[in-house]
Amino acid sequence: MPIGWIDFSKKERNKVISVLDLLSENSTLDELGIATIRDGFSDLFFPGTSTVQTRAKYFFIVPYALRDLERSGETDANDFLEILNAIERECAERFIENNPGETGVIGSRSLASGHWVKRTPADIYWSGLRQYNIFHGGRLSLSEYVRAVCEINAKKRNLIELGNRNDKAEENDTDDADAGDIRSMHFWNIPTYDDEWFDKLKIELTKEEAKFLKERIINSCGESIFAHALKNNLWEIMECDSFENLKDMIRLFPKQIQKDYRLAKDFSEFNYVLRIIYNIVLSDEKNEEANEAFDNYRSEMKNIANIDLEAVFACTDAWKNPMMCKFLLAAKSEMLDENISGLKKIVENREVFLKGSGRARCAHPGEFDNTEWFGGYKLNYRFDNAIKIMNDIYTGGGEC
């Protein structure tokens, strides 16, 4: 059913657009649709991470809980997921009870208001569990894995029932089916598992967990910034406050990482100029922060536009998104020509293309808060999230 509203005022209209933006699948920090490149570089430098990961402990809580559920014999996938959800919530409640001021506890704000999260730790950390080969089920999604476990449990139950019947006529059937016994399935590589893990639950990693996770990242993430820093104990990386500030120690990494880093840093600068232009267009040139940033960058615009976009596209598989590549190449051309009016038009058209003229903010300049910055600043490529994981490994492993 189509949704509409009577447009009584700009203020009310803006409220509705804000609500619609929250319902959108695209992050409001990607107003110009460059997520393919942002995520491509993020996966290259910090594989297995995501922007909603908080603490390293969840790389263990999730498989510990799932291993317990495998052994429970549950055969209904919906019940399986409901029990998992309850365990994850109980973990959060215990963290909050034992350490009220602890940071990074998933669901702490939701629980404070009597609710629970829509994206659970299992959902948030599943990709990393696969990436680090802690999960041994290949590319199965969480729901596919749950269905597989439930099917195996059901098969095992049937085998037990057949065995109890001691029906020699069906002996061959049970022998054939035994190949699918759950005892032959090993979904988890988690040697740190302890039957009493929940009773000993703490948000900090144990020494064994820290050592194991460090090894898993090193062995599964190739020559990434993440793996190289852990392998060589480059703990000083945790003193950097942003991806951009890695420039002071990037020389400690392999040549290819250095090359990719410079490319990603150049793209971050290039994209930041586009975000400045976006906020200028959006505010009808009334956003003081955007105007000041533009003045600071204007003299450097040609140098920034000299970025090798083709190399960026190749490095991040961005060619799979041809319209995004076309937009970036057109923006580069206007920046090289110092055609600011043309650049504004390209930025406006891009948002309209992505959202439609009704929802695109650029199509309604001057109708939004001129003091607010929209669309994010420089790209950090999940650097902050990776550092949180490294800090937990560092602390848990007794490196300090």
Contacts in CASP RR format, 6 or more apart in sequence:
PFRMAT RR
TARGET T0000
AUTHOR 0000-0000-0000
METHOD contacts of the structure
MODEL  1
MPIGWIDFSKKERNKVISVLDLLSENSTLDELGIATIRDGFSDLFFPGTS
TVQTRAKYFFIVPYALRDLERSGETDANDFLEILNAIERECAERFIENNP
GETGVIGSRSLASGHWVKRTPADIYWSGLRQYNIFHGGRLSLSEYVRAVC
EINAKKRNLIELGNRNDKAEENDTDDADAGDIRSMHFWNIPTYDDEWFDK
LKIELTKEEAKFLKERIINSCGESIFAHALKNNLWEIMECDSFENLKDMI
RLFPKQIQKDYRLAKDFSEFNYVLRIIYNIVLSDEKNEEANEAFDNYRSE
MKNIANIDLEAVFACTDAWKNPMMCKFLLAAKSEMLDENISGLKKIVENR
EVFLKGSGRARCAHPGEFDNTEWFGGYKLNYRFDNAIKIMNDIYTGGGEC
5 12 0 8 1.000
5 13 0 8 1.000
5 16 0 8 1.000
7 13 0 8 1.000
10 367 0 8 1.000
13 367 0 8 1.000
14 367 0 8 1.000
14 368 0 8 1.000
17 359 0 8 1.000
17 361 0 8 1.000
20 359 0 8 1.000
21 28 0 8 1.000
21 359 0 8 1.000
24 355 0 8 1.000
26 33 0 8 1.000
26 35 0 8 1.000
26 354 0 8 1.000
27 35 0 8 1.000
28 374 0 8 1.000
28 375 0 8 1.000
29 375 0 8 1.000
29 376 0 8 1.000
30 38 0 8 1.000
30 375 0 8 1.000
31 275 0 8 1.000
31 278 0 8 1.000
31 351 0 8 1.000
31 354 0 8 1.000
31 361 0 8 1.000
31 374 0 8 1.000
31 375 0 8 1.000
32 271 0 8 1.000
32 274 0 8 1.000
32 275 0 8 1.000
32 278 0 8 1.000
32 327 0 8 1.000
32 347 0 8 1.000
32 350 0 8 1.000
32 351 0 8 1.000
32 354 0 8 1.000
33 324 0 8 1.000
33 350 0 8 1.000
33 354 0 8 1.000
34 271 0 8 1.000
34 324 0 8 1.000
34 328 0 8 1.000
36 316 0 8 1.000
36 317 0 8 1.000
36 318 0 8 1.000
36 320 0 8 1.000
36 321 0 8 1.000
36 324 0 8 1.000
37 267 0 8 1.000
37 312 0 8 1.000
37 313 0 8 1.000
37 316 0 8 1.000
37 318 0 8 1.000
37 324 0 8 1.000
38 379 0 8 1.000
38 381 0 8 1.000
39 316 0 8 1.000
40 315 0 8 1.000
40 316 0 8 1.000
40 317 0 8 1.000
40 318 0 8 1.000
41 260 0 8 1.000
41 264 0 8 1.000
41 267 0 8 1.000
41 315 0 8 1.000
41 316 0 8 1.000
41 379 0 8 1.000
41 381 0 8 1.000
42 49 0 8 1.000
42 381 0 8 1.000
42 382 0 8 1.000
44 224 0 8 1.000
44 260 0 8 1.000
44 264 0 8 1.000
44 315 0 8 1.000
44 316 0 8 1.000
45 224 0 8 1.000
45 225 0 8 1.000
45 226 0 8 1.000
45 257 0 8 1.000
45 260 0 8 1.000
45 261 0 8 1.000
45 264 0 8 1.000
45 381 0 8 1.000
45 382 0 8 1.000
45 383 0 8 1.000
45 386 0 8 1.000
46 224 0 8 1.000
46 225 0 8 1.000
46 226 0 8 1.000
46 381 0 8 1.000
46 382 0 8 1.000
46 383 0 8 1.000
46 385 0 8 1.000
46 386 0 8 1.000
47 128 0 8 1.000
47 131 0 8 1.000
47 220 0 8 1.000
47 221 0 8 1.000
47 224 0 8 1.000
47 226 0 8 1.000
48 127 0 8 1.000
48 128 0 8 1.000
48 131 0 8 1.000
48 132 0 8 1.000
48 221 0 8 1.000
49 128 0 8 1.000
49 226 0 8 1.000
49 382 0 8 1.000
49 385 0 8 1.000
49 386 0 8 1.000
49 389 0 8 1.000
50 124 0 8 1.000
50 127 0 8 1.000
50 128 0 8 1.000
50 382 0 8 1.000
50 385 0 8 1.000
51 382 0 8 1.000
51 385 0 8 1.000
52 119 0 8 1.000
52 124 0 8 1.000
53 124 0 8 1.000
53 125 0 8 1.000
53 385 0 8 1.000
53 388 0 8 1.000
53 389 0 8 1.000
54 103 0 8 1.000
54 104 0 8 1.000
54 105 0 8 1.000
54 106 0 8 1.000
54 388 0 8 1.000
55 104 0 8 1.000
55 105 0 8 1.000
55 203 0 8 1.000
55 388 0 8 1.000
55 389 0 8 1.000
55 392 0 8 1.000
56 205 0 8 1.000
56 209 0 8 1.000
56 210 0 8 1.000
56 213 0 8 1.000
56 388 0 8 1.000
56 389 0 8 1.000
56 392 0 8 1.000
56 393 0 8 1.000
57 202 0 8 1.000
57 203 0 8 1.000
57 204 0 8 1.000
57 205 0 8 1.000
57 209 0 8 1.000
57 392 0 8 1.000
58 106 0 8 1.000
58 121 0 8 1.000
58 124 0 8 1.000
58 125 0 8 1.000
59 125 0 8 1.000
59 128 0 8 1.000
59 129 0 8 1.000
59 132 0 8 1.000
59 134 0 8 1.000
59 213 0 8 1.000
60 190 0 8 1.000
60 192 0 8 1.000
60 197 0 8 1.000
60 205 0 8 1.000
60 209 0 8 1.000
60 213 0 8 1.000
61 88 0 8 1.000
61 91 0 8 1.000
61 121 0 8 1.000
61 201 0 8 1.000
62 88 0 8 1.000
62 121 0 8 1.000
62 122 0 8 1.000
62 125 0 8 1.000
62 126 0 8 1.000
62 129 0 8 1.000
63 129 0 8 1.000
63 134 0 8 1.000
63 135 0 8 1.000
63 188 0 8 1.000
63 190 0 8 1.000
63 193 0 8 1.000
64 190 0 8 1.000
64 193 0 8 1.000
64 197 0 8 1.000
64 198 0 8 1.000
65 84 0 8 1.000
65 87 0 8 1.000
65 88 0 8 1.000
65 91 0 8 1.000
65 122 0 8 1.000
66 84 0 8 1.000
66 122 0 8 1.000
66 145 0 8 1.000
66 187 0 8 1.000
66 188 0 8 1.000
67 188 0 8 1.000
67 190 0 8 1.000
67 193 0 8 1.000
68 87 0 8 1.000
69 80 0 8 1.000
69 83 0 8 1.000
69 84 0 8 1.000
69 87 0 8 1.000
69 149 0 8 1.000
70 149 0 8 1.000
70 153 0 8 1.000
70 182 0 8 1.000
70 187 0 8 1.000
72 83 0 8 1.000
73 153 0 8 1.000
73 156 0 8 1.000
73 157 0 8 1.000
74 80 0 8 1.000
74 83 0 8 1.000
74 149 0 8 1.000
74 150 0 8 1.000
74 153 0 8 1.000
75 150 0 8 1.000
75 151 0 8 1.000
75 153 0 8 1.000
75 154 0 8 1.000
75 157 0 8 1.000
76 150 0 8 1.000
77 143 0 8 1.000
77 146 0 8 1.000
77 147 0 8 1.000
77 150 0 8 1.000
80 146 0 8 1.000
80 149 0 8 1.000
80 150 0 8 1.000
81 143 0 8 1.000
81 146 0 8 1.000
84 120 0 8 1.000
84 122 0 8 1.000
84 146 0 8 1.000
85 116 0 8 1.000
85 120 0 8 1.000
87 198 0 8 1.000
88 106 0 8 1.000
88 120 0 8 1.000
88 121 0 8 1.000
88 122 0 8 1.000
89 111 0 8 1.000
89 116 0 8 1.000
91 121 0 8 1.000
91 198 0 8 1.000
91 201 0 8 1.000
92 105 0 8 1.000
92 106 0 8 1.000
92 107 0 8 1.000
92 108 0 8 1.000
92 111 0 8 1.000
93 111 0 8 1.000
94 201 0 8 1.000
95 102 0 8 1.000
95 105 0 8 1.000
95 108 0 8 1.000
95 201 0 8 1.000
95 203 0 8 1.000
96 102 0 8 1.000
96 105 0 8 1.000
96 108 0 8 1.000
96 111 0 8 1.000
98 202 0 8 1.000
99 203 0 8 1.000
102 203 0 8 1.000
104 203 0 8 1.000
104 388 0 8 1.000
105 203 0 8 1.000
106 117 0 8 1.000
106 120 0 8 1.000
106 121 0 8 1.000
106 124 0 8 1.000
107 116 0 8 1.000
107 117 0 8 1.000
110 116 0 8 1.000
110 117 0 8 1.000
122 142 0 8 1.000
123 142 0 8 1.000
126 135 0 8 1.000
126 141 0 8 1.000
126 142 0 8 1.000
128 134 0 8 1.000
129 135 0 8 1.000
130 137 0 8 1.000
130 138 0 8 1.000
130 139 0 8 1.000
131 220 0 8 1.000
131 221 0 8 1.000
132 213 0 8 1.000
132 216 0 8 1.000
132 217 0 8 1.000
132 220 0 8 1.000
132 221 0 8 1.000
133 189 0 8 1.000
133 216 0 8 1.000
133 219 0 8 1.000
133 220 0 8 1.000
134 188 0 8 1.000
134 189 0 8 1.000
134 190 0 8 1.000
134 216 0 8 1.000
135 145 0 8 1.000
135 187 0 8 1.000
135 188 0 8 1.000
135 189 0 8 1.000
136 186 0 8 1.000
136 187 0 8 1.000
136 188 0 8 1.000
136 189 0 8 1.000
137 145 0 8 1.000
137 187 0 8 1.000
140 148 0 8 1.000
145 187 0 8 1.000
149 182 0 8 1.000
149 187 0 8 1.000
152 180 0 8 1.000
152 181 0 8 1.000
152 182 0 8 1.000
152 185 0 8 1.000
153 182 0 8 1.000
155 177 0 8 1.000
155 180 0 8 1.000
155 181 0 8 1.000
155 182 0 8 1.000
156 181 0 8 1.000
156 182 0 8 1.000
158 177 0 8 1.000
159 174 0 8 1.000
159 177 0 8 1.000
159 178 0 8 1.000
159 181 0 8 1.000
162 170 0 8 1.000
162 173 0 8 1.000
162 174 0 8 1.000
163 174 0 8 1.000
191 208 0 8 1.000
191 212 0 8 1.000
192 206 0 8 1.000
192 208 0 8 1.000
192 209 0 8 1.000
192 212 0 8 1.000
194 200 0 8 1.000
204 392 0 8 1.000
204 395 0 8 1.000
204 396 0 8 1.000
205 213 0 8 1.000
205 392 0 8 1.000
205 393 0 8 1.000
205 395 0 8 1.000
205 396 0 8 1.000
205 397 0 8 1.000
206 396 0 8 1.000
207 396 0 8 1.000
207 397 0 8 1.000
207 398 0 8 1.000
209 396 0 8 1.000
210 392 0 8 1.000
210 393 0 8 1.000
210 394 0 8 1.000
210 395 0 8 1.000
210 396 0 8 1.000
210 397 0 8 1.000
210 398 0 8 1.000
211 397 0 8 1.000
213 389 0 8 1.000
213 393 0 8 1.000
214 230 0 8 1.000
214 393 0 8 1.000
214 397 0 8 1.000
217 226 0 8 1.000
217 227 0 8 1.000
217 230 0 8 1.000
218 227 0 8 1.000
218 230 0 8 1.000
218 231 0 8 1.000
220 227 0 8 1.000
221 227 0 8 1.000
223 254 0 8 1.000
223 256 0 8 1.000
223 257 0 8 1.000
224 257 0 8 1.000
225 237 0 8 1.000
225 246 0 8 1.000
225 253 0 8 1.000
225 257 0 8 1.000
225 261 0 8 1.000
225 386 0 8 1.000
226 386 0 8 1.000
226 390 0 8 1.000
228 234 0 8 1.000
228 253 0 8 1.000
228 254 0 8 1.000
228 257 0 8 1.000
229 235 0 8 1.000
229 237 0 8 1.000
229 253 0 8 1.000
229 390 0 8 1.000
230 390 0 8 1.000
230 393 0 8 1.000
232 252 0 8 1.000
233 399 0 8 1.000
234 249 0 8 1.000
234 252 0 8 1.000
235 390 0 8 1.000
235 394 0 8 1.000
235 399 0 8 1.000
236 249 0 8 1.000
237 246 0 8 1.000
237 249 0 8 1.000
237 387 0 8 1.000
237 390 0 8 1.000
238 387 0 8 1.000
238 390 0 8 1.000
238 391 0 8 1.000
238 394 0 8 1.000
240 246 0 8 1.000
240 248 0 8 1.000
240 249 0 8 1.000
240 383 0 8 1.000
240 387 0 8 1.000
242 378 0 8 1.000
242 380 0 8 1.000
242 383 0 8 1.000
243 264 0 8 1.000
243 265 0 8 1.000
243 268 0 8 1.000
243 378 0 8 1.000
243 379 0 8 1.000
243 380 0 8 1.000
243 381 0 8 1.000
243 383 0 8 1.000
244 265 0 8 1.000
244 268 0 8 1.000
244 378 0 8 1.000
246 261 0 8 1.000
246 383 0 8 1.000
247 261 0 8 1.000
247 265 0 8 1.000
250 257 0 8 1.000
250 258 0 8 1.000
250 261 0 8 1.000
250 262 0 8 1.000
251 258 0 8 1.000
253 261 0 8 1.000
260 315 0 8 1.000
263 307 0 8 1.000
263 308 0 8 1.000
263 311 0 8 1.000
263 312 0 8 1.000
263 315 0 8 1.000
264 379 0 8 1.000
264 381 0 8 1.000
266 304 0 8 1.000
266 307 0 8 1.000
266 308 0 8 1.000
266 312 0 8 1.000
267 307 0 8 1.000
267 312 0 8 1.000
267 379 0 8 1.000
268 378 0 8 1.000
268 379 0 8 1.000
268 381 0 8 1.000
269 304 0 8 1.000
269 307 0 8 1.000
269 378 0 8 1.000
270 304 0 8 1.000
270 305 0 8 1.000
270 307 0 8 1.000
270 328 0 8 1.000
270 332 0 8 1.000
271 378 0 8 1.000
271 379 0 8 1.000
272 297 0 8 1.000
272 377 0 8 1.000
272 378 0 8 1.000
272 379 0 8 1.000
273 297 0 8 1.000
273 301 0 8 1.000
273 304 0 8 1.000
273 335 0 8 1.000
274 331 0 8 1.000
274 347 0 8 1.000
275 375 0 8 1.000
275 376 0 8 1.000
275 377 0 8 1.000
276 290 0 8 1.000
276 293 0 8 1.000
276 294 0 8 1.000
276 297 0 8 1.000
277 294 0 8 1.000
277 340 0 8 1.000
277 343 0 8 1.000
277 344 0 8 1.000
277 347 0 8 1.000
278 347 0 8 1.000
278 351 0 8 1.000
278 362 0 8 1.000
278 374 0 8 1.000
278 375 0 8 1.000
279 287 0 8 1.000
279 289 0 8 1.000
279 290 0 8 1.000
279 373 0 8 1.000
279 374 0 8 1.000
279 375 0 8 1.000
280 287 0 8 1.000
280 290 0 8 1.000
280 291 0 8 1.000
280 294 0 8 1.000
280 344 0 8 1.000
281 344 0 8 1.000
281 347 0 8 1.000
281 348 0 8 1.000
281 362 0 8 1.000
281 365 0 8 1.000
282 361 0 8 1.000
282 362 0 8 1.000
282 365 0 8 1.000
282 366 0 8 1.000
282 368 0 8 1.000
282 374 0 8 1.000
283 290 0 8 1.000
283 365 0 8 1.000
283 366 0 8 1.000
283 368 0 8 1.000
283 370 0 8 1.000
284 365 0 8 1.000
284 366 0 8 1.000
285 291 0 8 1.000
286 366 0 8 1.000
286 370 0 8 1.000
287 370 0 8 1.000
287 371 0 8 1.000
287 372 0 8 1.000
287 373 0 8 1.000
288 370 0 8 1.000
288 371 0 8 1.000
289 371 0 8 1.000
289 373 0 8 1.000
290 373 0 8 1.000
297 304 0 8 1.000
301 335 0 8 1.000
301 338 0 8 1.000
302 335 0 8 1.000
302 336 0 8 1.000
302 338 0 8 1.000
304 335 0 8 1.000
305 332 0 8 1.000
305 335 0 8 1.000
305 336 0 8 1.000
306 336 0 8 1.000
307 332 0 8 1.000
309 325 0 8 1.000
309 328 0 8 1.000
309 329 0 8 1.000
309 332 0 8 1.000
312 318 0 8 1.000
313 319 0 8 1.000
313 325 0 8 1.000
318 324 0 8 1.000
318 325 0 8 1.000
319 325 0 8 1.000
323 353 0 8 1.000
327 346 0 8 1.000
327 350 0 8 1.000
327 353 0 8 1.000
330 346 0 8 1.000
331 343 0 8 1.000
331 346 0 8 1.000
331 347 0 8 1.000
334 340 0 8 1.000
334 342 0 8 1.000
334 343 0 8 1.000
334 346 0 8 1.000
335 343 0 8 1.000
347 362 0 8 1.000
348 360 0 8 1.000
348 362 0 8 1.000
348 363 0 8 1.000
351 360 0 8 1.000
351 361 0 8 1.000
351 362 0 8 1.000
351 363 0 8 1.000
352 360 0 8 1.000
352 362 0 8 1.000
352 363 0 8 1.000
354 360 0 8 1.000
356 363 0 8 1.000
357 363 0 8 1.000
358 364 0 8 1.000
361 367 0 8 1.000
361 368 0 8 1.000
361 374 0 8 1.000
368 374 0 8 1.000
393 399 0 8 1.000
394 400 0 8 1.000
END
